[in-house]
Amino acid sequence: MNAPSCHANFEWIPVSGFQLRKAGVQFDAVRVDGDDGRRVADLLECMTGGDPGPVVMEANGRRGVYFLLPPGSTPGRAWPPGAMPFNSCRGTVSYVPVPALGGHTWPLSWRCPPTAADRFVHPVLLRSTLLAVGC
């Protein structure tokens, strides 16, 4: 895992536990559930030298994997059926669970923690990977 930069501004990350954050403000997100999400995360890590941008994983329920993208980057894109975008476009309000960088955050954890305030998963790379995996 990558260690976050001590100089980056991560005010949207809680100090402890986890909190819901409104998508479209600090970031948009795309959730892919179960093994498909984990496979996509594996591929993105491999293609980016271990730093695809911030990725959050759920350990229970749908076992969702949340890929955090730049704010405003998910609306208007044709996402595959297995990918659920989270944003705040007109008439939509979405919330994304965000864990703290350390401590007790179960059922959430950082698969890839943020490394810089402006570093996110690239939307085109994510969409291409989703299509390649068949999500």
Disulfide bonds with the S-S distance in Angstrom:
none
